[in-house]
């Protein structure tokens, strides 16, 4: 057994081992055949990747049941037919929910009842497309859901065995107890098969304990494809539980754990898991608790991107990435053929890092959207991007707002737009326009932009013969 300093314990049996060492003190031993892993934390949990023969992925509508054993599929079908036919699973859900609220002495949530009534009236007996229970809505802003509400809802979902397309519980006051109750609604049993497709708990108060319950439920869940935990204080303990879950789960395609107080340990664990995860397509890791200046986590994420062929959208905003990290990402992304959106906003990337990312674009990267907002690439990076834009035929959206770009760099970017026919959106506000760049962009607005449908966040105008620049209205 080989222990990393921070994140994962990996045991390799009868197989080759490949050592991946970073610039810092962290080392991970990877194996592509027979690997068992668990977090190196007091023996919590455990995970084992099933054999490839056991992982069956079919269409979104039926793939949850296709992955179940035959006996479980028959029971799931029987439950669906029983609750969903005649009286209807949706009507059953409403009745169970109202009864549960009464037992818990909490008032039923009116938007939920309205959504269920609408589904019943439309004839959708077996399920609902969307349950809008977001606490920042006008209806719930002053009466947000708490743990008791979540428990009543979860018990009703299990009892009715109803299909739910999107369960939106964002911006409420749900904590660990509510998360534990909701986890039961995401856990398949001998008498219940979860049929929830997307779940959002963004902006609640779920901590490490609640996250562990959710991750345990999702480990074997075969219906949920989108999970949003953004803004919950799950910390490294909860983040490690998510990493363990993703090592086993083969159905989740979108995972958001941005702003959740995860740290270097979780980032390295996720990078290790995604070396072999072939399902996840979108991952938000924005704003972790990263204090090291050696950029260990960036190195491991870059190594992951070199071999991962599934991930398409990645948010690494507010990671403290500097020129070294940006250059490392660019170097390893040169071999990546799947990533189309990279968000690097609010880092510390300067001219050298900007030049490295421009070089990646120059080499024909498939990236379609690049966000460098609130960095400091200066004229150095902007001039490098100009060269890339003259030749790149993939990039469609570029954000370089607030990057300390001066007149020279802005004029260079304007020149590239005279030739580039691929870029569709450019955000430049917050940089320092002067005479040359003002004239260059005024010319583009007069001769090119009106005929191409180009979107840009600035608007030049002339006052007393002098060109001025304003921020375009949204």
C-alpha positions in Angstrom: 0.0 0.0 0.0 1.2 3.5 -0.9 0.0 6.5 1.1 -0.1 10.0 -0.4 0.8 12.7 2.1 -2.7 14.2 2.0 -5.3 12.5 0.0 -5.8 8.9 -1.0 -4.6 5.5 0.0 -4.2 3.3 -3.0 -3.7 -0.5 -2.9 -2.5 -2.2 -6.0 -2.7 -5.9 -6.4 -0.9 -7.8 -9.1 -0.6 -4.9 -11.5 1.8 -2.4 -12.8 2.1 0.9 -10.9 2.8 4.3 -12.5 4.2 7.0 -10.2 3.1 10.6 -10.7 5.1 13.1 -8.8 4.4 16.7 -8.5 6.6 19.7 -7.8 5.5 19.7 -4.2 5.5 17.0 -1.5 2.5 15.1 -2.9 2.9 11.8 -4.8 0.1 9.6 -6.1 0.5 6.1 -7.3 -1.9 5.3 -10.1 -2.9 1.9 -11.5 -5.2 1.4 -14.5 -6.3 -2.1 -13.8 -7.1 -3.3 -10.2 -7.2 -0.4 -7.8 -9.1 -0.1 -4.5 -9.1 3.2 -2.7 -10.4 4.9 0.4 -9.7 8.2 2.1 -6.9 8.1 4.6 -9.2 9.4 7.3 -9.9 7.2 10.3 -11.2 4.4 8.1 -14.3 6.3 6.9 -16.1 4.6 4.1 -14.5 2.8 1.2 -14.9 2.4 -2.5 -14.1 -0.2 -5.1 -14.5 0.3 -8.8 -16.8 -2.4 -10.3 -15.5 -4.4 -13.2 -16.1 -2.8 -16.6 -18.5 -5.7 -17.5 -20.8 -4.5 -14.7 -21.0 -0.9 -15.8 -23.9 -0.7 -18.3 -24.7 2.7 -19.7 -27.7 3.2 -22.0 -30.0 6.1 -22.8 -30.7 8.7 -20.2 -34.4 7.7 -19.8 -33.8 4.0 -18.9 -30.2 3.7 -18.0 -30.8 3.8 -14.2 -32.9 0.6 -14.4 -30.6 -1.0 -17.0 -27.8 -0.9 -14.5 -29.8 -2.8 -11.9 -29.9 -6.5 -11.5 -32.9 -8.2 -13.1 -34.8 -8.8 -9.8 -34.4 -5.1 -8.9 -35.6 -4.0 -12.3 -38.8 -6.1 -12.0 -39.4 -4.6 -8.5 -38.8 -1.1 -9.9 -41.2 -1.7 -12.7 -43.8 -3.0 -10.4 -43.6 0.0 -8.1 -43.7 2.4 -11.0 -46.8 0.7 -12.5 -48.5 0.5 -9.1 -48.1 4.1 -8.0 -48.0 5.7 -11.4 -51.0 4.1 -13.0 -54.6 5.0 -12.2 -54.3 7.3 -9.2 -50.9 8.5 -10.3 -47.6 8.8 -8.5 -47.7 12.6 -8.6 -51.0 12.6 -6.7 -49.6 10.1 -4.3 -46.6 12.3 -3.7 -48.8 15.3 -3.0 -50.9 13.3 -0.5 -47.9 11.9 1.3 -46.1 15.2 1.4 -49.1 17.0 2.9 -49.5 14.3 5.5 -45.8 14.4 6.3 -45.9 18.2 6.8 -48.8 17.8 9.1 -47.0 15.2 11.2 -43.9 17.4 11.4 -45.9 20.5 12.2 -44.6 22.4 9.2 -46.8 24.1 6.6 -46.7 22.6 3.1 -44.7 24.7 0.6 -47.1 26.4 -1.8 -44.9 26.4 -4.9 -44.4 22.6 -4.5 -48.2 22.0 -4.3 -48.7 24.3 -7.3 -46.1 22.4 -9.3 -47.7 19.1 -8.4 -51.2 20.3 -9.2 -50.0 21.5 -12.6 -48.4 18.2 -13.3 -51.6 16.3 -12.3 -53.7 18.6 -14.5 -51.4 18.1 -17.4 -51.9 14.3 -17.1 -48.3 13.6 -16.0 -49.2 10.9 -13.6 -45.8 9.2 -13.2 -43.5 12.2 -12.6 -42.7 15.9 -12.7 -40.2 17.7 -14.9 -39.2 20.4 -12.3 -39.8 21.0 -8.6 -38.9 24.7 -8.1 -38.2 24.9 -4.4 -35.4 27.5 -4.6 -35.3 29.7 -1.6 -34.3 32.8 -3.5 -37.6 32.8 -5.4 -40.3 35.4 -4.6 -42.6 32.9 -3.1 -40.0 31.4 -0.7 -37.7 34.3 0.0 -39.1 34.9 3.5 -40.0 31.2 4.3 -37.1 29.1 3.1 -37.1 25.4 3.6 -35.4 23.8 6.6 -34.5 20.3 7.7 -38.0 19.4 8.6 -39.3 20.4 5.2 -36.6 18.4 3.5 -37.4 15.3 5.6 -41.2 15.5 4.8 -40.4 15.9 1.1 -37.8 13.1 1.0 -40.2 10.6 2.8 -43.0 11.5 0.3 -40.7 10.9 -2.7 -39.7 7.5 -1.4 -43.2 6.5 -0.6 -44.6 7.6 -4.0 -41.6 6.4 -6.0 -42.2 9.4 -8.3 -39.9 10.4 -11.2 -38.4 13.9 -10.8 -36.5 15.6 -13.6 -35.0 18.5 -11.6 -35.3 18.8 -7.8 -34.2 22.4 -7.1 -33.7 23.0 -3.4 -31.1 25.8 -3.8 -30.7 28.7 -1.4 -32.6 27.3 1.5 -31.7 26.5 5.1 -31.2 22.8 4.8 -28.4 21.4 6.9 -26.9 18.0 7.7 -30.2 16.5 9.0 -32.1 17.6 5.9 -29.2 16.3 3.7 -29.4 12.9 5.5 -33.1 12.7 4.8 -32.7 13.6 1.1 -29.9 11.0 0.8 -32.5 8.3 1.6 -34.5 9.6 -1.4 -31.4 9.0 -3.5 -30.7 5.5 -2.2 -32.0 2.5 -4.0 -33.4 -0.3 -1.8 -35.2 -3.5 -2.3 -38.5 -1.7 -2.3 -37.5 1.7 -3.8 -35.7 2.8 -6.9 -34.6 6.5 -7.1 -35.9 8.2 -10.2 -34.5 11.7 -9.6 -32.3 13.0 -12.5 -30.9 16.3 -11.3 -30.6 17.7 -7.7 -29.4 21.1 -6.6 -28.6 22.0 -2.9 -26.7 25.1 -3.9 -26.4 27.7 -1.2 -27.6 25.7 1.8 -25.8 24.8 5.0 -24.8 21.2 4.3 -21.6 20.3 6.1 -19.2 17.4 6.0 -21.7 15.0 7.7 -24.5 15.7 5.3 -22.2 15.5 2.4 -21.0 12.1 3.5 -24.6 10.8 3.5 -25.3 12.3 0.1 -22.1 10.8 -1.4 -22.8 7.4 0.1 -26.3 7.4 -1.5 -24.9 8.6 -4.9 -22.2 5.9 -4.9 -24.7 3.3 -6.1 -27.3 5.6 -7.5 -28.1 5.0 -11.2 -30.4 7.8 -12.0 -28.9 11.2 -10.9 -26.8 12.8 -13.6 -26.4 16.4 -12.2 -25.4 17.3 -8.6 -24.9 20.9 -7.4 -23.5 21.4 -3.9 -22.1 24.9 -4.6 -21.8 27.2 -1.6 -22.2 24.5 1.1 -19.5 24.3 3.8 -18.6 20.6 3.2 -14.9 21.1 3.7 -12.1 18.6 2.9 -14.0 15.8 4.6 -17.0 16.2 2.5 -14.9 16.8 -0.6 -13.1 13.5 -0.1 -16.4 11.7 0.2 -17.4 13.2 -3.2 -14.1 12.0 -4.7 -14.7 8.5 -3.4 -18.2 8.5 -4.8 -17.0 9.7 -8.2 -14.4 6.8 -8.3 -17.3 4.4 -8.3 -20.3 6.2 -9.8 -20.6 5.9 -13.6 -23.7 8.0 -14.1 -23.0 11.6 -12.9 -22.1 13.9 -15.8 -22.2 17.3 -14.0 -20.7 18.0 -10.6 -20.6 21.4 -8.9 -18.6 21.7 -5.6 -17.4 25.2 -6.1 -17.2 27.5 -3.0 -17.4 24.5 -0.6 -14.2 25.1 1.4 -12.4 22.1 -0.1 -8.6 22.2 -0.1 -5.5 20.8 -1.7 -6.3 17.3 -0.4 -9.7 17.1 -2.2 -8.3 18.7 -5.4 -5.5 16.1 -5.6 -8.0 13.3 -4.8 -10.4 14.5 -7.6 -7.5 14.8 -10.0 -6.5 11.2 -9.3 -10.1 9.9 -9.6 -10.6 11.7 -12.9 -7.6 10.0 -14.4 -9.9 7.0 -14.9 -13.5 8.4 -14.6 -15.0 8.2 -18.0 -18.4 9.8 -17.2 -18.0 13.2 -15.8 -18.3 16.0 -18.4 -18.6 19.2 -16.3 -16.8 20.0 -13.0 -16.9 23.3 -11.0 -14.0 23.6 -8.5 -14.2 27.3 -8.0 -12.7 29.0 -4.9 -11.1 26.2 -2.9 -9.1 26.8 0.3 -5.6 26.7 -1.4 -2.8 28.4 0.4 0.3 26.7 -1.0 2.4 28.8 -3.5 3.9 25.6 -5.1 0.6 25.0 -7.0 0.6 21.3 -6.2 -3.1 20.9 -6.9 -2.8 22.7 -10.3 0.0 20.3 -11.3 -2.2 17.3 -10.5 -5.2 18.7 -12.3 -3.0 19.4 -15.3 -1.7 15.8 -15.3 -5.3 14.7 -15.2 -6.3 16.8 -18.2 -3.5 15.3 -20.2 -5.2 11.8 -20.0 -8.8 12.5 -19.4 -11.0 12.2 -22.5 -14.4 12.9 -21.1 -14.3 16.2 -19.2 -15.6 19.1 -21.3 -16.2 22.0 -18.9 -13.8 22.9 -16.0 -13.9 25.8 -13.6 -10.7 26.6 -11.8 -11.5 30.1 -10.9 -9.9 31.6 -7.7 -7.3 28.8 -7.4 -4.4 31.2 -6.9 -2.9 30.0 -10.2 0.2 31.9 -11.3 2.3 31.8 -14.4 3.8 28.5 -13.5 0.4 26.9 -13.1 -1.0 28.4 -16.3 2.0 27.2 -18.2 1.7 23.7 -16.7 -2.0 23.6 -17.7 -1.2 24.8 -21.2 1.5 22.2 -21.6 -0.6 19.2 -20.5 -3.7 20.5 -22.4 -1.8 20.2 -25.6 -2.7 16.5 -25.6 -6.3 17.0 -24.5 -9.0 16.6 -27.2 -12.2 16.9 -25.1 -12.1 20.1 -23.0 -14.1 22.9 -24.7 -14.5 25.4 -21.8 -11.8 26.5 -19.3 -12.6 29.0 -16.6 -9.5 30.6 -15.0 -11.1 33.8 -13.7 -9.8 35.6 -10.6 -6.3 34.0 -10.5 -2.9 35.6 -10.6 -1.9 34.8 -14.2 0.4 37.4 -15.7 2.0 37.9 -19.0 4.0 34.6 -19.2 1.0 32.6 -18.3 -1.1 34.4 -20.8 1.5 33.8 -23.4 1.5 30.0 -22.6 -2.3 29.8 -22.9 -2.1 31.7 -26.2 0.4 29.2 -27.4 -2.1 26.4 -26.6 -4.7 28.1 -28.8 -2.1 28.6 -31.5 -1.5 24.8 -31.6 -5.1 24.1 -32.4 -6.7 23.4 -29.0 -10.4 22.4 -29.2 -11.2 25.0 -26.5 -14.2 27.0 -27.5 -14.5 29.2 -24.4 -11.7 30.7 -22.3 -12.3 32.9 -19.3 -9.3 35.0 -18.0 -11.3 37.7 -16.3 -9.6 39.4 -13.3 -6.1 38.2 -14.0 -3.2 40.5 -15.1 -1.9 39.2 -18.5 -1.0 42.8 -19.5 0.1 43.7 -23.0 2.5 40.8 -23.0 -0.4 38.3 -22.8 -2.7 40.3 -25.1 -0.2 40.5 -27.9 0.3 36.7 -27.6 -3.4 36.2 -27.8 -3.5 38.4 -30.9 -1.2 36.0 -32.7 -3.3 33.1 -31.6 -6.6 34.7 -32.7 -5.2 35.2 -36.2 -4.8 31.5 -36.7 -7.1 29.7 -34.2 -10.3 28.3 -35.6 -11.9 26.9 -32.5 -12.2 29.7 -29.9 -15.6 31.4 -29.9 -15.7 33.1 -26.5 -12.9 35.0 -24.9 -13.1 37.0 -21.6 -10.1 39.2 -20.7 -11.9 41.8 -18.6 -9.8 43.6 -15.9 -6.4 42.3 -17.1 -4.3 45.5 -17.0 -4.1 45.5 -20.8 -3.0 48.9 -22.1 -3.3 50.6 -25.5 -0.7 48.4 -27.3 -2.3 45.1 -26.3 -5.9 46.3 -27.0 -4.8 47.6 -30.4 -3.2 44.2 -31.2 -6.5 42.4 -30.3 -8.5 44.7 -32.5 -6.1 43.9 -35.4 -6.6 40.2 -34.9 -10.4 40.7 -35.1 -10.0 42.1 -38.6 -8.9 38.5 -39.7 -10.6 36.2 -37.2 -14.0 34.8 -38.3 -14.5 32.3 -35.5 -14.6 34.4 -32.3 -18.2 35.4 -31.5 -18.0 36.9 -28.0 -15.2 39.2 -26.6 -15.2 40.8 -23.2 -12.7 43.7 -22.7 -14.2 46.1 -20.2 -11.9 47.1 -17.3 -8.8 47.5 -19.4 -7.1 50.8 -20.4 -8.1 52.2 -23.8 -6.2 55.1 -25.3 -6.1 56.8 -28.7 -4.8 54.0 -30.9 -7.1 51.2 -29.5 -10.1 53.6 -29.4 -9.7 54.3 -33.1 -9.2 50.6 -33.9 -12.3 49.5 -32.2 -14.4 52.4 -33.6 -13.4 51.2 -37.0 -14.5 47.6 -36.2 -17.8 48.9 -35.0 -18.3 50.9 -38.2 -17.1 48.3 -40.8 -17.2 44.8 -39.3 -19.3 44.1 -36.2 -22.7 45.3 -37.6 -22.5 42.6 -40.3 -21.2 39.7 -38.3 -23.4 39.6 -35.2 -20.3 39.9 -33.0 -20.9 40.4 -29.3 -18.6 42.7 -27.3 -19.1 44.4 -23.9 -17.8 47.9 -25.0 -19.3 50.7 -27.1 -17.2 53.5 -28.6 -18.8 56.9 -29.1 -17.5 60.3 -30.3 -17.8 63.5 -28.4 -16.4 66.7 -30.0 -14.3 64.7 -32.3 -12.8 62.5 -29.6 -13.5 58.8 -29.3 -14.6 57.6 -25.9 -15.4 54.1 -24.6 -18.4 53.0 -22.5 -19.5 49.6 -21.1 -22.2 48.1 -23.3 -25.5 47.5 -21.6 -26.4 44.0 -20.8 
